[in-house]
Amino acid sequence: MTNRSHYYLQINDLAHARGTDSSLSYSGAGPNDLAAALQEALRSPLLFQRWRVMQPDPDSVDERLGITDQLATVTAKVADLHTEVSVISDLPMSILRQRLNWLIGASWQLHDVRPA
């Protein structure tokens, strides 16, 4: 049995939400682009691998930081003046936080987590 969680996030200014390193950062134009980028970052090891090779000693990076969830789903929509993001995954919050920070920096807020 997996521990799937439903994460509810909010981004106040998606147009300016970018990670600190442009080679890892989200570069889309709207909620659907962000949802696709985050879903790919959760399902595939590619973003982690790009980050890993940028580290001073890539071989010393803990491989567990690169875990993925092939069944992760992400949706995003504009609501009022912000973007609401819904993530369903069995990845721990620490991994979701890592991928979000690479993609959009600290431009997001977690509002709720519930069992999926």
DSSP file (Angstrom, degrees, kcal/mol; ACC not computed):
  #  RESIDUE AA STRUCTURE BP1 BP2  ACC     N-H-->O    O-->H-N    N-H-->O    O-->H-N    TCO  KAPPA ALPHA  PHI   PSI    X-CA   Y-CA   Z-CA
    1    1 A M              0   0    0      0, 0.0     2,-0.2     0, 0.0     0, 0.0   0.000 360.0 360.0 360.0 130.9    0.0    0.0    0.0
    2    2 A T        -     0   0    0      1,-0.0     2,-0.7     2,-0.0    88,-0.0  -0.527 360.0-128.3 -92.7 162.6    1.4    3.4   -1.0
    3    3 A N        -     0   0    0     87,-0.2     2,-0.2    -2,-0.2    86,-0.1  -0.587  36.0-178.2-106.2  66.3    1.1    6.6    1.0
    4    4 A R        -     0   0    0     -2,-0.7   112,-2.3    84,-0.1     2,-0.3  -0.455   5.8-164.2 -69.8 136.8   -0.3    8.8   -1.8
    5    5 A S  E     -AB  89 115A   0     84,-3.3    84,-2.2   110,-0.3     2,-0.6  -0.897  18.2-139.3-121.9 152.1   -0.8   12.4   -0.7
    6    6 A H  E     -AB  88 114A   0    108,-3.5   108,-2.0    -2,-0.3     2,-0.4  -0.947  22.6-162.8-111.2 110.7   -2.7   15.2   -2.3
    7    7 A Y  E     -AB  87 113A   0     80,-3.3    80,-2.5    -2,-0.6     2,-0.6  -0.802   4.5-157.5 -97.4 132.1   -0.8   18.5   -2.0
    8    8 A Y  E     +AB  86 112A   0    104,-2.8   103,-3.5    -2,-0.4   104,-1.3  -0.951  20.8 175.5-112.4 118.0   -2.6   21.8   -2.5
    9    9 A L  E     -AB  85 110A   0     76,-3.1    76,-2.4    -2,-0.6     2,-0.4  -0.799  17.8-154.2-121.8 160.1   -0.2   24.7   -3.5
   10   10 A Q  E     -AB  84 109A   0     99,-2.3    99,-2.2    -2,-0.3     2,-0.5  -0.999   3.0-166.6-135.7 140.0   -0.6   28.3   -4.4
   11   11 A I  E     -AB  83 108A   0     72,-2.6    72,-3.0    -2,-0.4     3,-0.4  -0.990   4.4-165.0-123.8 120.3    1.6   30.5   -6.5
   12   12 A N  S    S+     0   0    0     95,-0.6     2,-0.3    -2,-0.5    -1,-0.1   0.849  83.7  21.5 -76.6 -33.9    0.8   34.2   -6.3
   13   13 A D    >   +     0   0    0     94,-0.4     3,-1.4     1,-0.1     4,-0.4  -0.660  62.2 170.2-138.2  79.1    2.8   35.4   -9.3
   14   14 A L  G >  S+     0   0    0     -3,-0.4     3,-1.1    -2,-0.3    -1,-0.1   0.824  75.4  67.2 -61.5 -32.3    3.4   32.6  -11.8
   15   15 A A  G 3  S+     0   0    0      1,-0.3    -1,-0.3    14,-0.0    -2,-0.0   0.787 113.0  31.4 -59.9 -27.2    4.7   35.1  -14.5
   16   16 A H  G <  S+     0   0    0     -3,-1.4     2,-0.9    91,-0.1    -1,-0.3   0.283  87.8 119.2-113.3   8.4    7.7   35.8  -12.2
   17   17 A A    <   +     0   0    0     -3,-1.1     2,-0.3    -4,-0.4    88,-0.2  -0.664  37.1 145.0 -81.4 106.9    8.1   32.4  -10.5
   18   18 A R        -     0   0    0     -2,-0.9    86,-0.3    86,-0.5    88,-0.2  -0.993  47.3-113.9-142.6 147.2   11.5   31.1  -11.5
   19   19 A G        -     0   0    0     84,-1.5    83,-0.1    -2,-0.3     6,-0.1  -0.257  34.4-109.6 -71.8 168.2   14.2   29.0   -9.8
   20   20 A T  S    S+     0   0    0     81,-0.4     2,-0.6     1,-0.1    -1,-0.1   0.732 105.9  59.5 -75.5 -22.3   17.5   30.6   -9.0
   21   21 A D  S >> S-     0   0    0     81,-0.3     3,-2.0     1,-0.1     4,-1.5  -0.928  72.0-154.8-110.8 114.3   19.4   28.6  -11.6
   22   22 A S  T 34 S+     0   0    0     -2,-0.6    -1,-0.1     1,-0.3    -3,-0.1   0.740  91.5  64.3 -61.5 -23.7   18.1   29.2  -15.1
   23   23 A S  T 34 S+     0   0    0      1,-0.2    -1,-0.3    -3,-0.1    27,-0.0   0.687 116.2  29.3 -74.7 -15.0   19.3   25.8  -16.4
   24   24 A L  T <4 S+     0   0    0     -3,-2.0    -2,-0.2    78,-0.1    -1,-0.2   0.543 100.7 110.8-111.4 -15.1   16.9   24.1  -13.9
   25   25 A S  S  < S-     0   0    0     -4,-1.5    78,-0.2     1,-0.1    79,-0.2  -0.228  74.5-104.2 -73.2 149.3   14.2   26.7  -13.8
   26   26 A Y        +     0   0    0     77,-2.8    -7,-0.2     1,-0.1    -1,-0.1  -0.438  34.0 179.7 -61.8 138.1   10.6   26.6  -15.2
   27   27 A S        +     0   0    0     -2,-0.1    -1,-0.1     6,-0.1    -9,-0.1   0.104  35.3 121.2-132.9  22.8   10.4   28.6  -18.4
   28   28 A G        -     0   0    0      2,-0.1    -2,-0.0     1,-0.1     4,-0.0  -0.035  60.5-128.2 -81.5-173.6    6.8   28.2  -19.4
   29   29 A A  S    S-     0   0    0      1,-0.1    -1,-0.1     0, 0.0   -14,-0.0   0.454  73.4  -0.5-118.3  -3.9    4.0   30.7  -19.9
   30   30 A G  S  > S-     0   0    0      1,-0.1     4,-2.2   -16,-0.1     3,-0.3  -0.964  86.2 -67.1-169.7-176.7    1.1   29.5  -17.8
   31   31 A P  H  > S+     0   0    0      0, 0.0     4,-2.8     0, 0.0     5,-0.2   0.858 123.3  52.5 -57.8 -40.3   -0.5   27.0  -15.5
   32   32 A N  H  > S+     0   0    0      2,-0.2     4,-2.2     1,-0.2     5,-0.2   0.895 109.6  49.7 -65.5 -38.3   -0.6   24.2  -17.9
   33   33 A D  H  > S+     0   0    0     -3,-0.3     4,-2.4     2,-0.2    -1,-0.2   0.908 112.2  48.1 -64.4 -42.0    3.1   24.6  -18.7
   34   34 A L  H  X S+     0   0    0     -4,-2.2     4,-3.0     2,-0.2     5,-0.3   0.934 110.4  51.2 -64.4 -45.1    3.9   24.6  -15.0
   35   35 A A  H  X S+     0   0    0     -4,-2.8     4,-2.5     1,-0.2    -2,-0.2   0.917 112.3  46.9 -58.1 -43.5    1.8   21.5  -14.4
   36   36 A A  H  X S+     0   0    0     -4,-2.2     4,-2.2     2,-0.2    -1,-0.2   0.909 113.6  48.0 -65.4 -42.1    3.6   19.7  -17.2
   37   37 A A  H  X S+     0   0    0     -4,-2.4     4,-2.1     2,-0.2    -2,-0.2   0.915 115.0  44.4 -66.3 -43.5    7.1   20.7  -16.0
   38   38 A L  H  X S+     0   0    0     -4,-3.0     4,-1.7     2,-0.2    -2,-0.2   0.905 112.3  51.8 -69.2 -40.4    6.4   19.8  -12.4
   39   39 A Q  H  X S+     0   0    0     -4,-2.5     4,-2.1    -5,-0.3     5,-0.2   0.920 111.1  48.0 -61.0 -42.8    4.8   16.5  -13.4
   40   40 A E  H  X S+     0   0    0     -4,-2.2     4,-2.5     1,-0.2    -1,-0.2   0.896 109.6  53.4 -62.7 -40.3    7.8   15.6  -15.5
   41   41 A A  H  < S+     0   0    0     -4,-2.1    -1,-0.2     1,-0.2    -2,-0.2   0.793 113.6  43.1 -66.0 -28.1   10.1   16.6  -12.6
   42   42 A L  H  < S+     0   0    0     -4,-1.7    27,-2.6    -3,-0.2    -1,-0.2   0.789 120.6  39.7 -86.4 -30.5    8.3   14.2  -10.3
   43   43 A R  H  < S+     0   0    0     -4,-2.1    -2,-0.2    25,-0.2    -3,-0.2   0.769 114.7  50.0 -89.4 -28.1    8.0   11.3  -12.8
   44   44 A S     <  -     0   0    0     -4,-2.5     3,-0.4    -5,-0.2     4,-0.3  -0.844  67.2-140.7-117.9 147.4   11.4   11.5  -14.5
   45   45 A P  S  > S+     0   0    0      0, 0.0     4,-2.8     0, 0.0     5,-0.2   0.448  78.2  99.7 -82.1   1.2   14.9   11.7  -13.0
   46   46 A L  H  > S+     0   0    0      1,-0.2     4,-2.3     2,-0.2     5,-0.2   0.894  81.0  46.2 -60.3 -45.7   16.1   14.2  -15.7
   47   47 A L  H  > S+     0   0    0     -3,-0.4     4,-2.3     1,-0.2    -1,-0.2   0.927 114.9  48.5 -63.7 -43.8   15.8   17.3  -13.6
   48   48 A F  H  > S+     0   0    0     -4,-0.3     4,-3.1     1,-0.2    -2,-0.2   0.922 110.6  51.2 -59.6 -44.8   17.6   15.7  -10.6
   49   49 A Q  H  X S+     0   0    0     -4,-2.8     4,-2.0     1,-0.2    -1,-0.2   0.881 109.1  50.4 -63.1 -38.3   20.3   14.4  -12.9
   50   50 A R  H  X S+     0   0    0     -4,-2.3     4,-0.6    -5,-0.2    -1,-0.2   0.923 114.1  45.2 -64.3 -42.8   20.9   17.9  -14.4
   51   51 A W  H >< S+     0   0    0     -4,-2.3     3,-1.0     1,-0.2     4,-0.4   0.920 109.9  56.1 -63.7 -43.9   21.1   19.3  -10.8
   52   52 A R  H >< S+     0   0    0     -4,-3.1     3,-1.7     1,-0.3    -2,-0.2   0.896 103.0  52.4 -58.9 -44.8   23.4   16.5   -9.7
   53   53 A V  H 3< S+     0   0    0     -4,-2.0    -1,-0.3     1,-0.3    -2,-0.2   0.700 102.9  61.2 -68.2 -16.1   26.1   17.0  -12.3
   54   54 A M  T << S+     0   0    0     -3,-1.0    -1,-0.3    -4,-0.6    -2,-0.2   0.579  85.4  99.7 -82.3 -10.3   26.2   20.7  -11.3
   55   55 A Q  S <  S-     0   0    0     -3,-1.7     4,-0.1    -4,-0.4     6,-0.1  -0.429  85.4-116.7 -78.9 152.2   27.3   19.7   -7.7
   56   56 A P  S    S+     0   0    0      0, 0.0    -1,-0.1     0, 0.0    -4,-0.0   0.855 111.9  20.4 -55.8 -38.0   31.0   19.9   -6.7
   57   57 A D  S >  S+     0   0    0      1,-0.1     3,-2.1    -5,-0.1     4,-0.4  -0.695  71.6 179.1-132.6  80.3   31.1   16.1   -6.2
   58   58 A P  G >  S+     0   0    0      0, 0.0     3,-1.3     0, 0.0    -1,-0.1   0.805  79.3  61.3 -54.4 -32.9   28.2   14.6   -8.1
   59   59 A D  G 3  S+     0   0    0      1,-0.3     4,-0.1    -4,-0.1    -6,-0.0   0.725  99.3  56.2 -69.1 -19.5   29.2   11.1   -7.0
   60   60 A S  G <  S+     0   0    0     -3,-2.1     2,-0.3     2,-0.1    -1,-0.3   0.524  80.0 112.1 -89.5  -4.7   28.7   12.0   -3.4
   61   61 A V  S <  S-     0   0    0     -3,-1.3     2,-0.3    -4,-0.4    -9,-0.0  -0.513  80.2-109.3 -70.9 131.9   25.0   13.1   -3.9
   62   62 A D    >   -     0   0    0     -2,-0.3     3,-1.8     1,-0.2     4,-0.2  -0.458  19.8-146.1 -64.1 120.2   22.6   10.7   -2.2
   63   63 A E  G >  S+     0   0    0     -2,-0.3     3,-2.0     1,-0.3    -1,-0.2   0.753  93.2  73.1 -60.4 -25.6   20.8    8.8   -4.9
   64   64 A R  G >  S+     0   0    0      1,-0.3     3,-1.3     2,-0.2    -1,-0.3   0.729  83.6  68.3 -64.3 -20.4   17.6    8.8   -2.8
   65   65 A L  G <  S+     0   0    0     -3,-1.8    -1,-0.3     1,-0.2    -2,-0.2   0.664  94.8  58.5 -70.2 -14.5   17.2   12.5   -3.6
   66   66 A G  G <  S+     0   0    0     -3,-2.0    -1,-0.2    -4,-0.2    -2,-0.2   0.232  74.7 137.0 -99.4  13.4   16.5   11.4   -7.2
   67   67 A I    <   -     0   0    0     -3,-1.3     2,-0.3     1,-0.1   -23,-0.1  -0.217  34.2-163.4 -60.8 152.8   13.5    9.2   -6.4
   68   68 A T        -     0   0    0    -25,-0.1     2,-0.4    22,-0.0   -25,-0.2  -0.835  20.3-139.6-132.5 169.2   10.5    9.5   -8.8
   69   69 A D    >   -     0   0    0    -27,-2.6     3,-1.9    -2,-0.3   -25,-0.1  -0.904   7.0-164.5-133.5 102.7    6.8    8.6   -8.9
   70   70 A Q  T 3  S+     0   0    0     -2,-0.4   -27,-0.1     1,-0.3    -1,-0.1   0.683  91.6  50.7 -61.6 -18.2    5.7    7.4  -12.3
   71   71 A L  T 3  S+     0   0    0    -29,-0.1    -1,-0.3     2,-0.1   -28,-0.1   0.329  78.2 131.1-103.2   6.2    2.1    7.9  -11.3
   72   72 A A    <   -     0   0    0     -3,-1.9     2,-0.4   -33,-0.1    17,-0.2  -0.324  38.5-163.2 -60.8 139.2    2.4   11.5  -10.0
   73   73 A T  E     -C   88   0A   0     15,-2.2    15,-2.6   -31,-0.0     2,-0.4  -0.982   7.6-172.9-127.3 141.7   -0.2   13.9  -11.4
   74   74 A V  E     +C   87   0A   0     -2,-0.4     2,-0.3    13,-0.2    13,-0.2  -0.998   5.0 176.4-134.6 132.4   -0.2   17.6  -11.4
   75   75 A T  E     -C   86   0A   0     11,-2.3    11,-2.9    -2,-0.4     2,-0.3  -0.958   5.1-174.7-129.0 152.8   -2.8   20.1  -12.4
   76   76 A A  E     +C   85   0A   0     -2,-0.3     2,-0.3     9,-0.2     9,-0.2  -0.997   5.1 172.0-147.1 145.2   -2.8   23.9  -12.2
   77   77 A K  E     -C   84   0A   0      7,-2.2     7,-3.1    -2,-0.3     2,-0.4  -0.993  35.9-106.5-151.2 154.2   -5.3   26.6  -12.9
   78   78 A V  E     +C   83   0A   0     -2,-0.3     2,-0.4     5,-0.2     5,-0.2  -0.688  36.8 178.3 -81.1 132.8   -5.7   30.3  -12.5
   79   79 A A  E >   -C   82   0A   0      3,-3.0     3,-2.1    -2,-0.4     2,-0.3  -0.970  60.6 -41.8-139.2 120.8   -8.0   31.3   -9.6
   80   80 A D  T 3  S-     0   0    0     -2,-0.4    -2,-0.0     1,-0.2     0, 0.0  -0.460 124.0 -26.6  56.8-120.6   -8.7   34.9   -8.8
   81   81 A L  T 3  S+     0   0    0     -2,-0.3     2,-0.3    -3,-0.1    -1,-0.2   0.113 128.6  59.7-110.8  21.2   -5.2   36.5   -9.1
   82   82 A H  E <  S- C   0  79A   0     -3,-2.1    -3,-3.0   -69,-0.1     2,-0.5  -0.816  79.6-107.9-137.3 177.4   -3.1   33.4   -8.3
   83   83 A T  E     -AC  11  78A   0    -72,-3.0   -72,-2.6    -2,-0.3     2,-0.5  -0.947  23.3-152.0-113.1 129.1   -2.4   29.9   -9.5
   84   84 A E  E     -AC  10  77A   0     -7,-3.1    -7,-2.2    -2,-0.5     2,-0.4  -0.870  12.4-165.6-100.6 132.3   -3.7   26.9   -7.7
   85   85 A V  E     -AC   9  76A   0    -76,-2.4   -76,-3.1    -2,-0.5     2,-0.5  -0.962   5.9-164.6-122.0 134.0   -1.6   23.7   -8.1
   86   86 A S  E     -AC   8  75A   0    -11,-2.9   -11,-2.3    -2,-0.4     2,-0.4  -0.977   8.3-175.5-119.1 126.7   -2.8   20.2   -7.2
   87   87 A V  E     -AC   7  74A   0    -80,-2.5   -80,-3.3    -2,-0.5     2,-0.5  -0.986   8.9-170.4-125.2 127.8   -0.2   17.4   -6.9
   88   88 A I  E     +AC   6  73A   0    -15,-2.6   -15,-2.2    -2,-0.4     2,-0.3  -0.977  33.5 129.9-117.0 120.3   -1.0   13.8   -6.2
   89   89 A S  E     -A    5   0A   0    -84,-2.2   -84,-3.3    -2,-0.5    27,-0.1  -0.988  60.8-131.5-160.9 159.9    2.0   11.7   -5.5
   90   90 A D  S    S+     0   0    0     -2,-0.3   -87,-0.2   -86,-0.3   -84,-0.1   0.315  74.8 112.8 -99.1   6.9    3.6    9.2   -3.1
   91   91 A L  S    S-     0   0    0    -86,-0.1   -86,-0.1     1,-0.1    -2,-0.1  -0.520  75.4-107.5 -74.2 145.3    6.8   11.3   -3.0
   92   92 A P    >>  -     0   0    0      0, 0.0     4,-1.9     0, 0.0     3,-1.0  -0.308  27.7-108.6 -70.1 159.1    7.6   12.9    0.4
   93   93 A M  H 3> S+     0   0    0      1,-0.3     4,-3.1     2,-0.2     5,-0.2   0.832 116.9  63.8 -56.4 -34.4    7.2   16.6    0.8
   94   94 A S  H 3> S+     0   0    0      1,-0.2     4,-1.8     2,-0.2    -1,-0.3   0.872 106.0  43.7 -61.0 -36.5   10.9   17.0    1.0
   95   95 A I  H <> S+     0   0    0     -3,-1.0     4,-2.3     2,-0.2     5,-0.2   0.901 113.5  50.2 -75.6 -41.7   11.3   15.8   -2.6
   96   96 A L  H  X S+     0   0    0     -4,-1.9     4,-2.6     1,-0.2     5,-0.2   0.926 111.6  49.5 -59.6 -43.9    8.3   17.9   -3.8
   97   97 A R  H  X S+     0   0    0     -4,-3.1     4,-2.8     1,-0.2     5,-0.2   0.918 109.2  52.4 -60.4 -44.7    9.9   20.9   -2.2
   98   98 A Q  H  X S+     0   0    0     -4,-1.8     4,-2.0    -5,-0.2    -2,-0.2   0.941 112.9  43.0 -57.0 -50.5   13.2   20.2   -3.8
   99   99 A R  H  X S+     0   0    0     -4,-2.3     4,-2.2     1,-0.2    -1,-0.2   0.894 114.2  50.6 -67.4 -40.9   11.7   20.0   -7.3
  100  100 A L  H  X>S+     0   0    0     -4,-2.6     4,-3.7    -5,-0.2     5,-0.5   0.921 109.7  51.0 -61.6 -43.4    9.5   23.0   -6.8
  101  101 A N  H  X5S+     0   0    0     -4,-2.8     4,-1.5     1,-0.2   -81,-0.4   0.886 110.1  49.0 -64.5 -38.2   12.4   25.1   -5.6
  102  102 A W  H  <5S+     0   0    0     -4,-2.0   -81,-0.3    -5,-0.2   -83,-0.3   0.917 120.0  38.3 -64.2 -41.3   14.5   24.1   -8.6
  103  103 A L  H  <5S+     0   0    0     -4,-2.2   -77,-2.8   -78,-0.2   -84,-1.5   0.934 139.8   3.0 -77.4 -47.9   11.6   25.0  -11.0
  104  104 A I  H ><5S-     0   0    0     -4,-3.7     3,-1.2     1,-0.3   -86,-0.5   0.244  87.4-136.7-130.3  14.2   10.1   28.1   -9.4
  105  105 A G  T 3<< -     0   0    0     -4,-1.5    -1,-0.3    -5,-0.5     3,-0.2  -0.324  68.2 -29.0  66.4-146.9   12.2   29.1   -6.4
  106  106 A A  T 3  S+     0   0    0    -88,-0.2    -1,-0.2     1,-0.2    -5,-0.1   0.044 102.3 114.3 -92.8  25.4   10.4   30.1   -3.2
  107  107 A S    <   +     0   0    0     -3,-1.2   -95,-0.6    -7,-0.2   -94,-0.4   0.240  61.2  76.8 -83.0  13.9    7.4   31.4   -5.2
  108  108 A W  E     -B   11   0A   0     -3,-0.2     2,-0.4   -97,-0.2   -97,-0.2  -0.858  58.9-154.6-127.4 158.5    4.9   28.8   -3.8
  109  109 A Q  E     -B   10   0A   0    -99,-2.2   -99,-2.3    -2,-0.3     2,-0.5  -0.998  16.4-134.5-132.0 136.1    3.0   28.1   -0.7
  110  110 A L  E     +B    9   0A   0     -2,-0.4  -101,-0.2  -101,-0.2     3,-0.1  -0.787  25.3 174.2 -86.4 126.7    1.7   24.8    0.6
  111  111 A H  E     -     0   0A   0   -103,-3.5     2,-0.3    -2,-0.5  -102,-0.2   0.739  59.3  -9.0-104.8 -29.8   -1.9   25.2    1.8
  112  112 A D  E     -B    8   0A   0   -104,-1.3  -104,-2.8     2,-0.0     2,-0.4  -0.984  46.1-156.2-165.0 153.9   -2.9   21.6    2.6
  113  113 A V  E     +B    7   0A   0     -2,-0.3  -106,-0.2  -106,-0.2  -108,-0.0  -0.990  22.9 167.8-136.7 129.2   -1.9   18.0    2.4
  114  114 A R  E     -B    6   0A   0   -108,-2.0  -108,-3.5    -2,-0.4     2,-0.1  -0.946  44.4 -88.9-135.5 156.8   -4.5   15.2    2.6
  115  115 A P  E      B    5   0A   0      0, 0.0  -110,-0.3     0, 0.0  -112,-0.0  -0.428 360.0 360.0 -61.2 140.8   -4.4   11.5    1.9
  116  116 A A              0   0    0   -112,-2.3  -111,-0.2   -27,-0.1  -113,-0.0   0.455 360.0 360.0 -90.8 360.0   -5.1   10.9   -1.8
